[in-house]
Amino acid sequence: MTQPPMSQPDPNEPGAQHSPAPEVNNEVDAQTSDQDAPEDKNALPVTNGRKLVWVAAILVALYFIIQGLVGIVTGSDAAPAPAATVTQTAEVPQPTGEPVALPEDATTFASAMPETVRQYTRTSYTQLDQLPFPDAVEGHTLTYQGELDGATTTYNVLAVQFATPDEAAAAASERMGETPAEPVMIDEQEVGLLYLVQDTAQTLEPLSADVAIDPQTGQAVWTNATALFEVYGAVADLRNVTVGFPL
């Protein structure tokens, strides 16, 4: 930083020494300047100049205060921010009636079968003596009934257990042939494949003779690790039943 020039010592003052510059007395300097300089009638007094500076500073501050108040007032009249979009989802239909109980000696796999699937309640259960696949360990058939569009609808479920996931996957692939498949995901991990037949003309004949199909019947086959499931029922709600089945 450039230092201001030092004032010269008074030659009339004997023994003058260099010392820190004293604080400037504006009033004394102003009086000295008034005495030395010729009087200018058009010049404003120094004190009036100070007042003008303070007045200007106050006006500037008031301007910003007023602008802030105007912003607050006008902001309260502005249009509110758009509300967050809320997506309404249909409630899951509730089942009616009491589910058929499983036998006391039901296997662990059979005991895992749900009592209800969406609005459909389990109405029958049978453990198979003759298994539909040569590599199967056990098999069960179940029926679930409930209302769909004002009419009673039945979904027939075949549940088969295999020793390994590969055996279950191979049985499903052989059963469905060229039918397109989509992954079955649980906790972001693929556990099997789903074959969904919604074109009723492509519905395969059931493996069980007890299952009757009609022109509105669709078919779903999926695997989950060592388990294979096959469902027949109204194509209108087939995907919901498949997704709603907990296994």
C-alpha positions as CSV (number, residue, x, y, z in Angstrom):
1,M,0.0,0.0,0.0
2,T,1.3,3.5,-0.9
3,Q,1.9,5.7,2.2
4,P,0.6,9.3,2.0
5,P,3.4,12.0,1.9
6,M,4.6,13.2,5.3
7,S,3.9,16.8,6.2
8,Q,7.0,19.0,6.4
9,P,8.1,20.1,9.9
10,D,7.5,23.7,10.8
11,P,10.9,25.5,10.4
12,N,9.8,28.0,13.0
13,E,9.5,25.3,15.6
14,P,12.9,24.5,17.0
15,G,14.0,20.9,17.5
16,A,11.2,19.5,15.4
17,Q,11.4,15.7,15.2
18,H,9.7,13.0,12.9
19,S,6.9,11.3,14.7
20,P,3.7,9.4,13.6
21,A,1.3,11.6,11.9
22,P,-1.4,12.8,14.3
23,E,-5.1,12.3,13.6
24,V,-6.4,14.9,11.2
25,N,-8.7,17.4,12.8
26,N,-11.1,18.2,10.0
27,E,-12.5,21.3,11.7
28,V,-9.1,22.8,12.2
29,D,-8.1,22.0,8.6
30,A,-11.4,23.4,7.4
31,Q,-10.8,26.7,9.3
32,T,-7.2,26.9,8.1
33,S,-8.3,26.3,4.6
34,D,-11.0,29.0,4.9
35,Q,-8.5,31.5,6.2
36,D,-5.8,30.7,3.5
37,A,-8.0,30.3,0.5
38,P,-10.0,33.2,-1.0
39,E,-13.6,33.2,-0.1
40,D,-15.8,31.4,-2.7
41,K,-19.4,32.4,-2.3
42,N,-20.7,29.6,-4.4
43,A,-18.8,26.8,-2.5
44,L,-20.7,24.8,0.0
45,P,-19.5,24.6,3.6
46,V,-17.7,21.4,4.5
47,T,-20.3,20.7,7.2
48,N,-23.1,20.9,4.6
49,G,-21.2,18.5,2.4
50,R,-21.1,16.0,5.2
51,K,-24.8,16.3,5.7
52,L,-25.4,15.7,2.0
53,V,-23.4,12.5,2.2
54,W,-25.3,11.2,5.2
55,V,-28.6,12.2,3.6
56,A,-27.7,10.3,0.4
57,A,-26.7,7.2,2.4
58,I,-30.0,7.3,4.3
59,L,-32.0,7.6,1.0
60,V,-30.1,4.7,-0.5
61,A,-30.9,2.5,2.6
62,L,-34.5,3.5,2.5
63,Y,-34.7,2.6,-1.2
64,F,-33.5,-0.9,-0.6
65,I,-35.8,-1.3,2.5
66,I,-38.8,-0.2,0.4
67,Q,-37.8,-2.6,-2.4
68,G,-37.7,-5.4,0.0
69,L,-41.1,-4.6,1.4
70,V,-42.6,-4.4,-2.1
71,G,-41.2,-7.8,-2.9
72,I,-42.7,-9.3,0.2
73,V,-46.1,-7.8,-0.5
74,T,-46.2,-8.7,-4.2
75,G,-44.8,-12.2,-3.4
76,S,-47.8,-12.9,-1.2
77,D,-50.1,-12.3,-4.1
78,A,-48.2,-14.5,-6.6
79,A,-49.5,-17.8,-7.8
80,P,-48.7,-20.7,-5.4
81,A,-46.2,-23.3,-6.5
82,P,-47.7,-26.3,-8.2
83,A,-48.7,-29.1,-5.8
84,A,-47.0,-32.4,-6.0
85,T,-48.7,-34.9,-8.3
86,V,-50.3,-37.6,-6.3
87,T,-51.0,-40.9,-8.1
88,Q,-54.1,-42.6,-6.9
89,T,-53.8,-46.4,-7.0
90,A,-56.7,-48.8,-6.8
91,E,-57.0,-50.7,-3.5
92,V,-56.4,-54.4,-3.6
93,P,-59.7,-56.3,-3.6
94,Q,-60.4,-58.1,-0.3
95,P,-61.3,-61.8,-0.1
96,T,-64.5,-63.1,1.4
97,G,-65.3,-66.4,3.1
98,E,-63.1,-68.7,5.1
99,P,-60.3,-70.6,3.4
100,V,-60.2,-74.3,3.4
101,A,-57.7,-75.6,6.0
102,L,-54.8,-77.8,5.1
103,P,-54.4,-81.3,6.7
104,E,-52.3,-81.4,9.8
105,D,-49.7,-83.5,8.1
106,A,-49.3,-81.1,5.2
107,T,-45.7,-80.8,4.0
108,T,-43.7,-77.6,4.5
109,F,-44.1,-76.8,0.8
110,A,-47.9,-77.3,1.0
111,S,-48.1,-75.2,4.2
112,A,-46.5,-72.3,2.3
113,M,-49.5,-72.1,0.0
114,P,-51.5,-68.9,0.6
115,E,-55.0,-69.0,2.1
116,T,-56.0,-66.0,-0.2
117,V,-54.8,-64.4,-3.3
118,R,-56.2,-60.9,-3.8
119,Q,-60.0,-61.3,-3.6
120,Y,-59.8,-65.1,-4.1
121,T,-60.1,-67.5,-1.2
122,R,-58.7,-71.0,-1.1
123,T,-61.7,-73.4,-1.6
124,S,-60.0,-76.8,-2.1
125,Y,-56.6,-78.5,-1.6
126,T,-55.4,-81.9,-2.8
127,Q,-52.0,-83.6,-2.5
128,L,-51.1,-85.5,-5.7
129,D,-50.3,-89.1,-5.7
130,Q,-49.2,-89.1,-9.3
131,L,-46.7,-86.3,-10.1
132,P,-47.0,-84.5,-13.5
133,F,-43.2,-84.3,-14.0
134,P,-40.8,-87.2,-13.7
135,D,-38.2,-85.2,-11.6
136,A,-40.8,-83.7,-9.2
137,V,-40.5,-84.4,-5.5
138,E,-44.1,-83.5,-4.6
139,G,-47.2,-81.8,-6.1
140,H,-50.4,-80.2,-5.0
141,T,-53.5,-78.7,-6.6
142,L,-55.6,-75.9,-5.1
143,T,-58.5,-73.7,-6.2
144,Y,-59.2,-70.1,-5.3
145,Q,-62.6,-68.5,-5.8
146,G,-63.8,-64.9,-5.6
147,E,-65.8,-62.3,-7.4
148,L,-64.7,-60.7,-10.7
149,D,-67.0,-58.3,-12.5
150,G,-69.9,-59.4,-10.4
151,A,-69.5,-63.2,-11.1
152,T,-67.8,-66.0,-9.2
153,T,-64.5,-66.8,-10.8
154,T,-62.2,-69.8,-10.1
155,Y,-58.4,-70.1,-10.5
156,N,-56.8,-73.5,-10.5
157,V,-53.3,-73.8,-9.2
158,L,-50.8,-76.6,-9.6
159,A,-47.8,-76.4,-7.3
160,V,-44.8,-78.7,-7.9
161,Q,-41.6,-79.0,-5.9
162,F,-38.3,-80.1,-7.5
163,A,-34.9,-81.0,-5.9
164,T,-33.0,-78.2,-7.7
165,P,-33.8,-74.9,-9.5
166,D,-32.4,-76.2,-12.7
167,E,-34.9,-79.1,-12.7
168,A,-37.8,-76.7,-12.1
169,A,-36.6,-74.4,-14.9
170,A,-36.2,-77.3,-17.3
171,A,-39.7,-78.6,-16.6
172,A,-41.2,-75.1,-17.2
173,S,-39.3,-74.6,-20.4
174,E,-40.4,-78.0,-21.7
175,R,-43.9,-77.3,-20.7
176,M,-44.2,-73.9,-22.4
177,G,-41.9,-74.4,-25.4
178,E,-41.6,-71.2,-27.5
179,T,-43.9,-69.1,-25.2
180,P,-42.0,-65.8,-24.4
181,A,-40.8,-65.6,-20.8
182,E,-40.1,-62.7,-18.4
183,P,-37.9,-62.8,-15.3
184,V,-39.4,-63.4,-11.8
185,M,-37.8,-60.9,-9.5
186,I,-37.6,-61.0,-5.7
187,D,-35.6,-58.4,-3.8
188,E,-34.0,-57.3,-7.1
189,Q,-32.8,-60.9,-7.8
190,E,-34.0,-63.1,-10.6
191,V,-35.4,-66.3,-9.1
192,G,-37.1,-67.8,-12.1
193,L,-39.1,-67.2,-15.3
194,L,-42.8,-66.4,-15.9
195,Y,-44.7,-67.6,-19.0
196,L,-48.0,-65.8,-19.4
197,V,-50.5,-66.9,-22.0
198,Q,-53.2,-64.2,-22.4
199,D,-54.2,-65.2,-25.9
200,T,-56.7,-67.9,-24.9
201,A,-56.3,-69.5,-28.3
202,Q,-52.7,-70.4,-27.2
203,T,-53.7,-71.9,-23.8
204,L,-52.4,-75.4,-23.4
205,E,-54.4,-78.3,-22.1
206,P,-54.1,-78.6,-18.3
207,L,-52.0,-81.3,-16.8
208,S,-54.8,-82.2,-14.4
209,A,-58.0,-83.7,-15.8
210,D,-59.9,-81.9,-13.0
211,V,-59.3,-78.5,-14.5
212,A,-61.8,-77.3,-17.1
213,I,-61.0,-74.5,-19.5
214,D,-63.2,-72.3,-21.7
215,P,-62.6,-69.6,-24.3
216,Q,-61.9,-67.0,-21.6
217,T,-59.3,-69.1,-19.8
218,G,-55.7,-68.0,-19.8
219,Q,-52.6,-69.8,-18.5
220,A,-49.6,-68.8,-16.4
221,V,-46.5,-70.9,-15.6
222,W,-43.6,-69.6,-13.5
223,T,-40.7,-70.9,-11.4
224,N,-39.3,-69.7,-8.1
225,A,-36.1,-71.5,-7.2
226,T,-37.1,-75.2,-6.9
227,A,-40.9,-74.6,-7.2
228,L,-43.0,-74.6,-10.3
229,F,-46.6,-73.1,-10.5
230,E,-49.2,-73.4,-13.2
231,V,-52.4,-71.4,-13.0
232,Y,-55.6,-71.5,-15.1
233,G,-58.3,-69.0,-14.9
234,A,-60.0,-65.9,-16.4
235,V,-57.5,-64.1,-18.5
236,A,-59.0,-60.7,-17.4
237,D,-57.4,-61.1,-13.9
238,L,-54.7,-63.7,-14.6
239,R,-51.7,-61.4,-14.3
240,N,-53.0,-59.9,-11.1
241,V,-53.4,-63.4,-9.6
242,T,-49.9,-64.4,-10.8
243,V,-48.2,-61.3,-9.4
244,G,-50.3,-61.5,-6.2
245,F,-49.4,-65.1,-5.5
246,P,-46.7,-64.9,-2.8
247,L,-44.6,-67.8,-4.0
